């Protein structure tokens, strides 16, 4: 796979709407091969233990 197309992003936000909006923006860029989502900090840390990501987009104030 092309190195540029093999990039992964993690979107972390407690708002489902914000995750959806960010996912649509990132997906439309056609720059990332995989988009992971987490709704809180604990879930994000768990995902980071499983997957190496190139970019993290996150809300600063979240539960957990």
Secondary structure, DSSP 8 states (H G I E B T S, - for coil): --TGGG-EEEEE-S-HHHHHHHHHHHHHHT--SEEEEESSHHHHHHHHHH---SEEEE-SS---
